[in-house]
Amino acid sequence: MKASPLSRRPLWICIGAASLLYLALAPGYHIGVFNDDGVYVVAAKSLLQGSYSQLNHPERPPLTLYPPGFPLVLAPLIPLTGMRGPFLKVIPIGLTLLSLILLWKLFEGWLSPKLRILLISLVAFNPLTAAFSGLMMSEPLFICVLLGLFIQLREIRDDRAEKKAWTLGLLLGALVLIRTSGVVAIPAVALGLALSRRWHTLARTLPVAIAFCGLFYLRNSLVAGASTVYQSGWGLMFQQLQKAAPGRILQHVQQILSTFFLQNLISPMTTPFSLSFLFAGLWAIGIAAMALWSVREFLQVRQDRAVVIAISAFCVFHLGVQIVWIGNEPRYGMPLIPFILFALLKGAERCITRFPKTRIGFAAAAGLLIASYISQNAQAVRGAWSSRDPYHPAQTYRWIAGSTAPDAFLLTSGPAVVYLYTNRFTTLEAPARDAEGFYFQLLVQGIDYVLLNPLYHCPTFITSQDPNRIWSQRKRWILADPQAYRPVYQNSAEAREIFQVRPDPTFQAAYVLYLSALSAFDRAAWSEGFELLDQALEKDPGLISAYNAYGVGSLLSGKRLGAALSILHRAHRLQPNHALILLNLARLERRLKDPAAARHFALALAEIERTGDYASLVPIIQREAGL
């Protein structure tokens, strides 16, 4: 029986109120407040030009990290609004409102009407939902497709319903094309269909899903040699997890549980909660127990069994991926919010039925939560209409657009956003372990400027691959070498600095010789390597990397030990606090039975502790020094 329009009146009132809130919050964030939202908009423009590439880079390499689902939705509106037009925000706002309607439909019959409208209200006015309603991020679209997927699965009553099975497969594939993490929905749905013995539906759904999303990853393999950047990223992540201290891993799990199961529900727009691992774990286990108690009755209904298992499996798989992933941001837990709230409300409903006196306690908790949401949203609205957006460096962007050449190339932590507002080429990539390697990367790539800025939206990382640490390191390298970098712009109000990269053909040629020497050492061509290093030092007597390579080559080959010691002493005079110079000097002195080795090992450790450079060498130094 279809619900009457009157029975939906609370839903439309809730959606109307949410619309007003989302519109009031829309001015609070410019397009590009995250780098990711800038990427989506630039990617949408590239689709309109007939490719899916990084328009911000001069070589326009294929875009493989971000799936094309959300850019495809944005693309039709960009010719009308422009890439920075505020009317683009109607897309995430509309998608967020649509997700509320889909939630209403998904949980029809599973919650009483009053609890269903309470669920919709809690999701709609959750400060995290409200904030992302006006951001050009893929989360609202992802949640819409996810809910549509589960609605479609719930509506498949006949195992031989071919069209619905194909639609289910398309929705599964689309989910992966919106966010790569959506891949966990495929085994979740497969598990639900298998355990409910819907083999025909499973046989039709999986091939469609895999073929649909697989086209993008096949294209990536053909044009970039890898299906996605995450393919290599996962391998690197597991290597780093193995190196991470157990305490750091537990702290990361604690942060994930605290963020997803408490902060996202109570106060998502505040600083991360600092909860003990025990409390965070017990809270998560409590919600899981409530969820099991809540869905047990639905598992008895054969028609609902597949979707209940699929939803439960998706939540578990999604949480598992985030626990082993190196980063943690509240938005990663957004797809779980409706289902966590459903579990809590359904559990409360069953608890009230069995223990009526608990009604007052649950009502008080719901009231406090709503009051918290109202307070946080009111504060966000006031901030949205303040005179200045602290995340939008408009003056800096105007300077770049007006004071640099049209083909200028900048290194920045937000390449897509800077391109969006300045139309200048940008990149994030300049991988290097030390200052000379960093400078060489800039010269080889033809980068003209480095833009330094604080990282407001940086996730917490379990490993050393922390963007804040990397950019702090780069800033220290830049400030320490005024001959290589000329300051050309500083804006203290916007916390932005720009340095021009000075070309140095002599250094670049010497560094190429140094790299060739390393290749020779890899082949055990020791004489050739030493000769190349001599040429490099003749070109640039200040090339510290070449001095270090001389010491390493001597230690590995057992040749020229005395000459290497003399060369490293010369390097030590040039840079007395360079950690690698101190380390290699100590190694040579130990080989030659020089008592100064212990002092230089200690100095190398102290320098690494001071700067953070070469931190991975600390256990090696401690072992070699016998500490």
C-alpha positions as CSV (number, residue, x, y, z in Angstrom):
1,M,0.0,0.0,0.0
2,K,1.4,3.4,-1.0
3,A,1.7,6.0,1.6
4,S,-0.6,9.0,1.3
5,P,0.7,12.5,0.7
6,L,-0.3,13.4,4.2
7,S,1.9,10.7,5.7
8,R,4.9,12.2,3.8
9,R,4.2,15.7,5.1
10,P,6.9,15.4,7.9
11,L,9.4,14.3,5.2
12,W,8.7,17.3,3.0
13,I,8.9,19.6,6.0
14,C,12.2,18.1,7.0
15,I,13.5,18.5,3.4
16,G,12.3,22.0,3.2
17,A,14.1,22.9,6.5
18,A,17.2,21.1,5.3
19,S,17.1,23.0,2.0
20,L,17.1,26.3,3.9
21,L,20.0,25.2,6.0
22,Y,22.1,24.0,3.1
23,L,21.5,27.2,1.1
24,A,22.5,29.3,4.2
25,L,25.7,27.3,4.5
26,A,26.5,27.4,0.7
27,P,28.5,30.7,0.8
28,G,30.7,29.3,3.6
29,Y,33.1,27.4,1.3
30,H,34.5,28.5,-2.0
31,I,34.9,25.9,-4.7
32,G,38.3,24.4,-4.1
33,V,38.4,24.5,-0.3
34,F,39.7,20.9,-0.6
35,N,42.1,20.1,-3.4
36,D,39.8,17.2,-4.3
37,D,36.9,19.4,-5.1
38,G,39.1,21.4,-7.4
39,V,40.2,18.1,-9.1
40,Y,36.6,17.1,-9.7
41,V,35.8,20.5,-11.4
42,V,38.9,20.5,-13.5
43,A,38.3,16.9,-14.4
44,A,34.8,17.8,-15.5
45,K,36.2,20.4,-17.8
46,S,38.6,17.9,-19.3
47,L,35.7,15.6,-20.1
48,L,34.1,18.5,-22.0
49,Q,37.3,18.8,-24.0
50,G,37.2,15.1,-25.0
51,S,39.7,13.6,-22.5
52,Y,40.0,12.7,-18.8
53,S,43.3,14.3,-18.0
54,Q,45.1,16.7,-15.6
55,L,44.6,20.0,-17.3
56,N,46.6,21.7,-14.6
57,H,49.8,19.9,-15.7
58,P,51.7,21.1,-18.8
59,E,51.9,17.6,-20.2
60,R,48.3,16.8,-19.4
61,P,48.8,13.2,-18.2
62,P,45.8,11.0,-17.9
63,L,43.8,11.3,-14.7
64,T,43.8,7.9,-12.9
65,L,43.5,8.6,-9.2
66,Y,40.0,10.0,-9.3
67,P,37.2,8.0,-10.9
68,P,35.1,9.9,-13.4
69,G,31.7,9.4,-11.8
70,F,31.3,12.7,-10.1
71,P,33.0,14.8,-12.9
72,L,30.5,13.2,-15.3
73,V,27.6,14.6,-13.2
74,L,29.3,18.1,-13.0
75,A,30.2,18.4,-16.7
76,P,26.8,19.4,-18.1
77,L,26.5,22.4,-15.8
78,I,30.0,23.8,-16.2
79,P,29.3,25.5,-19.6
80,L,26.4,27.3,-17.9
81,T,28.0,28.3,-14.6
82,G,31.8,28.2,-15.3
83,M,34.3,26.2,-13.2
84,R,34.0,28.6,-10.2
85,G,30.3,29.5,-10.4
86,P,28.4,29.3,-7.1
87,F,25.4,27.8,-8.9
88,L,27.5,24.6,-9.3
89,K,26.6,24.0,-5.7
90,V,23.1,23.1,-6.6
91,I,24.4,19.7,-7.6
92,P,25.7,18.5,-4.2
93,I,22.8,20.3,-2.4
94,G,20.3,18.5,-4.7
95,L,22.1,15.1,-4.2
96,T,22.1,15.5,-0.5
97,L,18.3,16.2,-0.5
98,L,17.8,13.3,-2.8
99,S,19.6,11.0,-0.4
100,L,17.1,11.9,2.3
101,I,14.2,10.8,0.1
102,L,16.1,7.6,-0.7
103,L,16.6,7.0,3.0
104,W,12.9,7.4,3.6
105,K,12.2,4.8,1.0
106,L,14.9,2.3,2.0
107,F,13.8,2.1,5.6
108,E,10.1,2.0,4.9
109,G,8.5,-0.7,7.0
110,W,11.7,-1.2,9.0
111,L,11.1,1.8,11.3
112,S,7.9,3.3,12.6
113,P,7.0,6.6,10.9
114,K,8.0,8.7,13.9
115,L,11.4,7.0,14.1
116,R,11.9,7.2,10.4
117,I,11.4,10.9,10.3
118,L,13.7,11.2,13.3
119,L,16.3,9.2,11.4
120,I,15.9,11.5,8.3
121,S,16.2,14.6,10.5
122,L,19.3,13.4,12.3
123,V,21.0,12.6,9.0
124,A,19.8,15.8,7.3
125,F,20.9,18.1,10.1
126,N,24.1,16.3,11.0
127,P,26.7,19.0,10.8
128,L,28.9,16.9,8.6
129,T,26.1,16.2,6.1
130,A,25.2,19.9,6.1
131,A,28.7,21.0,5.5
132,F,29.2,18.6,2.6
133,S,25.9,19.6,1.0
134,G,27.6,22.6,-0.5
135,L,31.0,21.2,-1.2
136,M,32.0,19.9,-4.7
137,M,32.9,16.5,-3.3
138,S,31.8,13.1,-4.4
139,E,30.3,12.0,-1.0
140,P,26.7,13.1,-1.6
141,L,26.6,11.3,-5.0
142,F,28.2,8.2,-3.5
143,I,25.6,8.1,-0.7
144,C,22.8,8.5,-3.2
145,V,23.9,5.7,-5.4
146,L,24.6,3.5,-2.4
147,L,21.1,4.0,-1.1
148,G,19.6,3.5,-4.6
149,L,21.6,0.3,-4.8
150,F,20.2,-1.1,-1.6
151,I,16.6,0.0,-2.5
152,Q,17.0,-1.8,-5.8
153,L,18.3,-4.9,-4.0
154,R,15.4,-4.8,-1.6
155,E,12.9,-4.6,-4.5
156,I,14.2,-7.7,-6.2
157,R,11.6,-10.2,-5.1
158,D,12.0,-12.7,-7.9
159,D,15.3,-14.4,-8.5
160,R,14.6,-14.3,-12.2
161,A,14.0,-10.5,-12.5
162,E,16.5,-9.9,-15.2
163,K,16.1,-6.1,-15.7
164,K,16.3,-5.3,-12.0
165,A,19.5,-7.5,-11.7
166,W,21.1,-5.6,-14.6
167,T,20.1,-2.3,-13.0
168,L,21.6,-3.5,-9.7
169,G,24.9,-4.3,-11.6
170,L,25.0,-0.9,-13.2
171,L,24.5,0.8,-9.8
172,L,27.3,-1.4,-8.3
173,G,29.6,-0.4,-11.1
174,A,28.6,3.3,-10.8
175,L,29.5,3.2,-7.1
176,V,33.0,2.2,-7.9
177,L,33.3,4.9,-10.6
178,I,32.3,7.5,-8.0
179,R,34.7,6.5,-5.3
180,T,37.2,3.6,-5.5
181,S,36.3,2.5,-2.0
182,G,32.8,1.6,-3.4
183,V,34.4,-1.6,-4.6
184,V,33.6,-3.1,-1.2
185,A,29.9,-3.0,-2.1
186,I,30.5,-5.7,-4.8
187,P,31.5,-8.5,-2.3
188,A,28.9,-7.2,0.1
189,V,26.0,-7.5,-2.4
190,A,27.4,-10.8,-3.7
191,L,27.4,-12.1,-0.1
192,G,23.8,-11.0,0.4
193,L,22.6,-12.7,-2.8
194,A,24.6,-15.8,-2.1
195,L,23.4,-16.3,1.5
196,S,19.8,-15.7,0.4
197,R,20.3,-18.2,-2.5
198,R,19.5,-15.8,-5.3
199,W,21.9,-17.4,-7.7
200,H,20.4,-16.2,-10.9
201,T,20.4,-12.5,-9.7
202,L,24.0,-12.9,-8.6
203,A,25.0,-14.4,-12.0
204,R,23.5,-11.4,-13.8
205,T,24.6,-8.7,-11.4
206,L,28.3,-9.4,-11.0
207,P,29.4,-9.4,-14.7
208,V,27.5,-6.2,-15.4
209,A,29.1,-4.5,-12.3
210,I,32.6,-5.6,-13.1
211,A,32.4,-4.8,-16.8
212,F,30.9,-1.4,-16.2
213,C,33.5,-0.1,-13.7
214,G,36.3,-2.2,-15.2
215,L,36.3,-0.1,-18.4
216,F,37.8,2.8,-16.5
217,Y,40.5,0.7,-14.9
218,L,41.3,-1.0,-18.1
219,R,41.7,2.4,-19.7
220,N,44.1,3.3,-16.9
221,S,46.2,0.2,-17.4
222,L,46.5,1.0,-21.1
223,V,47.4,4.7,-20.8
224,A,49.2,4.8,-17.5
225,G,50.5,1.2,-16.9
226,A,48.4,0.8,-13.7
227,S,44.7,0.4,-13.1
228,T,44.8,3.1,-10.4
229,V,47.3,4.9,-8.2
230,Y,45.8,2.9,-5.3
231,Q,47.2,-0.3,-6.8
232,S,50.8,0.7,-5.9
233,G,49.6,2.7,-2.9
234,W,48.1,-0.3,-1.1
235,G,51.4,-2.2,-1.5
236,L,53.3,0.8,-0.1
237,M,50.8,1.2,2.7
238,F,51.2,-2.4,3.9
239,Q,55.0,-2.1,3.9
240,Q,54.7,1.0,6.0
241,L,52.2,-0.7,8.4
242,Q,54.7,-3.4,9.0
243,K,57.3,-0.8,10.0
244,A,54.9,1.2,12.2
245,A,55.1,0.7,15.9
246,P,52.2,-1.3,17.4
247,G,51.3,1.7,19.6
248,R,51.0,3.9,16.5
249,I,48.7,1.3,14.8
250,L,46.5,1.1,17.9
251,Q,46.3,4.8,18.1
252,H,45.2,4.9,14.4
253,V,42.5,2.3,15.0
254,Q,41.4,4.3,18.1
255,Q,41.1,7.5,16.0
256,I,39.1,5.7,13.3
257,L,36.6,4.2,15.8
258,S,36.3,7.5,17.7
259,T,35.8,9.5,14.5
260,F,33.3,7.1,12.8
261,F,31.2,6.0,15.8
262,L,31.2,9.0,18.1
263,Q,32.6,12.2,16.6
264,N,30.6,11.9,13.3
265,L,27.4,11.4,15.3
266,I,27.8,14.0,18.0
267,S,30.2,16.8,17.0
268,P,31.7,16.1,13.6
269,M,33.0,19.6,12.8
270,T,35.1,19.9,15.9
271,T,38.7,18.8,16.5
272,P,39.1,15.0,16.7
273,F,38.1,13.4,20.0
274,S,40.9,12.0,22.1
275,L,39.3,8.8,23.5
276,S,41.1,5.8,25.0
277,F,41.4,2.8,22.8
278,L,39.3,0.8,25.3
279,F,36.5,3.3,25.4
280,A,36.4,3.8,21.6
281,G,36.4,0.0,21.1
282,L,33.7,-0.6,23.6
283,W,31.5,2.1,22.1
284,A,32.0,0.6,18.6
285,I,31.2,-2.9,19.9
286,G,28.1,-1.6,21.6
287,I,26.8,-0.1,18.4
288,A,27.7,-3.4,16.6
289,A,25.7,-5.3,19.2
290,M,22.8,-2.9,18.9
291,A,22.9,-3.4,15.1
292,L,22.9,-7.2,15.4
293,W,19.9,-7.0,17.8
294,S,18.2,-4.6,15.4
295,V,18.5,-6.6,12.2
296,R,17.9,-10.0,13.7
297,E,14.2,-9.8,13.0
298,F,14.7,-8.8,9.4
299,L,16.9,-11.8,8.7
300,Q,13.9,-13.9,9.4
301,V,12.1,-12.3,6.5
302,R,13.2,-14.1,3.3
303,Q,12.6,-11.1,1.1
304,D,14.7,-8.8,3.2
305,R,17.5,-11.2,3.9
306,A,19.7,-10.2,0.9
307,V,19.6,-6.5,1.5
308,V,20.1,-6.8,5.3
309,I,23.2,-9.0,4.8
310,A,24.5,-6.7,2.0
311,I,24.1,-3.5,4.2
312,S,25.7,-5.2,7.2
313,A,28.6,-6.6,5.1
314,F,29.1,-3.2,3.4
315,C,29.4,-1.4,6.7
316,V,31.9,-4.0,8.0
317,F,34.0,-4.0,4.8
318,H,34.0,-0.2,4.5
319,L,35.1,0.1,8.1
320,G,37.8,-2.5,7.6
321,V,39.2,-0.7,4.6
322,Q,39.4,2.6,6.6
323,I,41.1,0.9,9.5
324,V,43.9,-0.4,7.4
325,W,44.1,2.8,5.3
326,I,46.8,5.2,6.3
327,G,44.6,8.3,6.6
328,N,41.7,9.3,8.7
329,E,39.1,12.0,7.9
330,P,35.5,12.3,9.2
331,R,34.2,12.3,5.6
332,Y,35.4,8.8,5.1
333,G,32.8,7.7,7.6
334,M,29.9,9.6,6.0
335,P,28.4,6.5,4.2
336,L,28.1,4.7,7.5
337,I,26.2,7.5,9.3
338,P,22.6,6.5,8.2
339,F,23.2,2.9,9.0
340,I,24.7,3.6,12.4
341,L,21.8,5.8,13.3
342,F,19.3,3.2,12.0
343,A,20.9,0.6,14.2
344,L,20.7,2.9,17.3
345,L,17.1,3.9,16.6
346,K,15.9,0.4,15.9
347,G,17.7,-0.9,19.0
348,A,16.1,1.9,21.0
349,E,12.7,1.0,19.6
350,R,13.1,-2.6,20.6
351,C,14.4,-1.6,24.0
352,I,11.5,0.7,24.6
353,T,9.1,-2.1,23.6
354,R,10.6,-4.4,26.1
355,F,11.4,-1.8,28.8
356,P,9.0,1.1,28.5
357,K,10.6,3.1,31.2
358,T,13.7,3.6,29.0
359,R,11.6,5.9,26.7
360,I,12.5,9.0,28.7
361,G,16.2,8.3,28.6
362,F,16.2,7.7,24.8
363,A,14.0,10.8,24.2
364,A,16.4,12.9,26.3
365,A,19.4,11.6,24.4
366,A,17.7,12.4,21.0
367,G,16.9,15.9,22.3
368,L,20.4,16.6,23.4
369,L,21.8,15.4,20.0
370,I,19.4,17.6,18.1
371,A,20.3,20.6,20.3
372,S,23.9,19.9,19.6
373,Y,23.3,19.8,15.9
374,I,21.3,23.1,16.0
375,S,24.1,24.8,17.9
376,Q,26.8,23.6,15.5
377,N,24.8,24.5,12.4
378,A,24.0,27.9,13.8
379,Q,27.7,28.5,14.4
380,A,28.5,27.3,10.8
381,V,25.9,29.6,9.3
382,R,27.3,32.6,11.1
383,G,30.8,31.6,9.8
384,A,29.4,31.2,6.3
385,W,28.3,34.8,6.2
386,S,31.4,36.3,7.8
387,S,33.3,38.8,5.7
388,R,36.3,36.7,4.9
389,D,36.9,33.1,4.0
390,P,40.0,32.0,5.8
391,Y,40.6,29.2,3.3
392,H,40.5,31.2,0.2
393,P,43.7,33.2,-0.6
394,A,42.1,35.5,-3.1
395,Q,45.0,38.1,-3.0
396,T,47.6,35.4,-3.6
397,Y,45.6,34.0,-6.6
398,R,45.3,37.5,-8.1
399,W,49.1,38.0,-7.7
400,I,49.9,34.7,-9.4
401,A,47.5,35.5,-12.2
402,G,48.8,39.0,-12.7
403,S,52.5,38.6,-12.0
404,T,53.6,35.3,-13.5
405,A,53.9,34.3,-17.1
406,P,50.9,32.5,-18.7
407,D,52.9,29.3,-18.9
408,A,54.3,29.5,-15.4
409,F,54.6,26.2,-13.6
410,L,54.1,26.1,-9.8
411,L,54.7,23.4,-7.2
412,T,51.9,23.5,-4.6
413,S,50.0,21.3,-2.2
414,G,46.7,22.2,-4.0
415,P,47.5,22.0,-7.7
416,A,44.0,21.7,-9.0
417,V,42.7,24.6,-6.9
418,V,45.6,26.9,-7.9
419,Y,45.0,26.1,-11.5
420,L,41.2,26.7,-11.1
421,Y,41.8,30.3,-9.8
422,T,44.9,31.3,-11.7
423,N,45.0,29.3,-14.9
424,R,48.6,28.5,-14.3
425,F,50.2,25.1,-14.6
426,T,50.7,23.3,-11.3
427,T,51.9,20.0,-9.8
428,L,52.1,18.3,-6.4
429,E,54.9,16.0,-7.4
430,A,58.6,16.6,-6.5
431,P,59.7,13.4,-4.7
432,A,63.0,13.8,-2.9
433,R,64.8,12.6,0.2
434,D,67.0,15.6,0.6
435,A,67.4,19.3,-0.3
436,E,69.6,18.7,-3.4
437,G,67.3,16.0,-4.7
438,F,64.3,18.3,-4.3
439,Y,66.0,21.2,-6.1
440,F,67.0,18.8,-8.9
441,Q,63.4,17.6,-9.3
442,L,62.2,21.2,-9.6
443,L,64.8,22.0,-12.3
444,V,64.2,18.8,-14.3
445,Q,60.4,19.4,-14.3
446,G,60.8,23.0,-15.3
447,I,59.0,24.3,-12.2
448,D,59.3,28.1,-11.9
449,Y,57.7,28.8,-8.5
450,V,57.0,27.0,-5.2
451,L,53.8,28.1,-3.3
452,L,53.9,27.4,0.4
453,N,50.7,27.4,2.5
454,P,49.3,25.7,5.6
455,L,47.4,22.4,5.1
456,Y,44.1,23.0,6.7
457,H,42.4,19.8,5.7
458,C,45.1,17.2,6.3
459,P,44.1,13.8,7.5
460,T,46.0,12.1,10.3
461,F,48.4,9.5,9.0
462,I,49.6,6.3,10.5
463,T,53.0,6.4,8.6
464,S,55.6,9.0,7.9
465,Q,53.8,10.0,4.6
466,D,52.3,13.1,6.3
467,P,51.8,16.0,4.0
468,N,52.4,18.5,6.8
469,R,55.8,16.9,7.6
470,I,56.7,16.8,3.9
471,W,55.9,20.5,3.2
472,S,57.5,21.6,6.5
473,Q,60.6,19.8,5.3
474,R,60.4,21.5,1.9
475,K,60.0,24.9,3.4
476,R,63.1,24.3,5.6
477,W,65.1,23.3,2.5
478,I,63.9,26.4,0.6
479,L,64.7,28.9,3.4
480,A,68.2,27.3,3.9
481,D,69.2,27.9,0.2
482,P,68.7,31.6,-0.9
483,Q,70.9,31.0,-3.9
484,A,68.4,28.5,-5.3
485,Y,65.2,30.2,-4.2
486,R,64.2,33.8,-4.4
487,P,61.3,35.1,-2.3
488,V,58.9,37.0,-4.6
489,Y,55.7,37.1,-2.6
490,Q,54.5,37.0,1.0
491,N,51.1,37.5,2.4
492,S,50.9,37.0,6.2
493,A,47.2,37.5,6.3
494,E,46.6,34.6,4.0
495,A,49.7,32.6,5.3
496,R,51.1,32.2,1.8
497,E,54.7,32.5,0.5
498,I,56.0,32.1,-3.1
499,F,59.6,31.5,-4.0
500,Q,61.0,31.6,-7.5
501,V,63.2,28.7,-8.5
502,R,66.6,30.0,-9.8
503,P,68.0,27.9,-12.7
504,D,71.4,26.4,-12.1
505,P,72.7,24.5,-15.2
506,T,76.0,23.7,-13.5
507,F,74.3,22.0,-10.5
508,Q,71.9,20.2,-12.8
509,A,74.7,18.8,-14.9
510,A,76.7,17.8,-11.8
511,Y,73.7,16.0,-10.3
512,V,73.1,14.1,-13.5
513,L,76.7,12.8,-13.2
514,Y,76.0,11.9,-9.6
515,L,73.0,9.8,-10.6
516,S,75.1,8.1,-13.3
517,A,77.7,7.3,-10.7
518,L,74.9,5.6,-8.6
519,S,73.9,3.5,-11.6
520,A,77.6,2.5,-12.1
521,F,77.8,1.5,-8.4
522,D,74.7,-0.6,-8.8
523,R,76.5,-2.5,-11.6
524,A,79.6,-2.8,-9.3
525,A,81.5,-0.7,-11.9
526,W,83.4,1.0,-9.0
527,S,86.1,2.8,-11.1
528,E,83.5,4.2,-13.5
529,G,81.4,5.4,-10.5
530,F,84.3,7.1,-8.8
531,E,85.4,8.8,-12.0
532,L,81.8,10.1,-12.5
533,L,81.8,11.5,-9.0
534,D,85.1,13.2,-9.5
535,Q,83.6,14.9,-12.6
536,A,80.5,15.9,-10.6
537,L,82.6,17.4,-7.8
538,E,84.7,19.2,-10.4
539,K,81.6,20.8,-11.9
540,D,80.0,21.6,-8.5
541,P,82.4,21.3,-5.5
542,G,79.4,21.9,-3.2
543,L,77.4,18.9,-4.3
544,I,76.9,17.1,-1.0
545,S,75.2,14.1,-2.6
546,A,78.3,13.3,-4.6
547,Y,80.5,13.4,-1.4
548,N,78.1,11.0,0.3
549,A,78.0,8.7,-2.7
550,Y,81.8,8.6,-2.7
551,G,81.8,7.5,0.9
552,V,79.1,4.8,0.3
553,G,80.9,3.5,-2.8
554,S,84.2,3.3,-0.9
555,L,82.5,1.4,2.0
556,L,80.8,-1.1,-0.4
557,S,83.8,-1.7,-2.6
558,G,86.5,-1.5,0.0
559,K,88.4,0.8,-2.3
560,R,89.7,4.4,-1.8
561,L,89.0,4.4,1.9
562,G,91.6,7.0,2.7
563,A,90.5,9.2,-0.2
564,A,86.9,8.8,0.8
565,L,87.6,9.8,4.4
566,S,89.4,13.0,3.1
567,I,86.5,13.8,0.8
568,L,84.0,13.4,3.6
569,H,86.0,15.6,5.9
570,R,85.9,18.2,3.2
571,A,82.1,17.8,2.9
572,H,81.8,18.1,6.7
573,R,83.5,21.4,6.6
574,L,81.0,22.6,4.0
575,Q,78.0,21.3,5.9
576,P,78.9,20.3,9.5
577,N,75.4,19.4,10.4
578,H,74.4,17.2,7.5
579,A,73.1,13.9,8.9
580,L,74.2,11.7,6.0
581,I,77.7,13.2,5.9
582,L,78.1,12.5,9.7
583,L,76.8,9.0,9.2
584,N,79.1,8.0,6.3
585,L,82.0,9.7,8.0
586,A,81.3,7.6,11.2
587,R,81.1,4.5,9.1
588,L,84.4,5.1,7.4
589,E,86.1,6.0,10.7
590,R,84.8,2.8,12.3
591,R,86.2,0.8,9.3
592,L,89.6,2.6,9.8
593,K,89.4,2.1,13.6
594,D,89.2,5.8,14.3
595,P,87.7,6.6,17.7
596,A,85.9,9.7,16.3
597,A,83.3,7.3,14.9
598,A,81.2,7.2,18.1
599,R,81.0,11.0,18.3
600,H,79.9,11.3,14.6
601,F,77.2,8.5,15.0
602,A,75.8,10.5,18.0
603,L,75.9,13.7,16.0
604,A,74.1,12.1,13.1
605,L,71.3,10.8,15.4
606,A,71.0,14.3,17.0
607,E,70.7,16.0,13.6
608,I,68.0,13.5,12.4
609,E,66.1,14.1,15.6
610,R,66.3,17.9,15.1
611,T,65.3,18.1,11.5
612,G,63.3,14.9,10.9
613,D,65.3,14.2,7.7
614,Y,66.3,10.6,7.1
615,A,64.2,9.4,10.1
616,S,64.1,5.9,8.6
617,L,67.8,5.6,9.2
618,V,67.6,5.9,13.0
619,P,67.3,2.2,13.8
620,I,70.1,1.4,11.3
621,I,72.4,4.0,13.0
622,Q,71.5,2.7,16.5
623,R,72.3,-0.8,15.4
624,E,75.6,0.1,13.7
625,A,76.7,2.4,16.6
626,G,75.8,-0.4,19.1
627,L,73.2,1.8,20.9
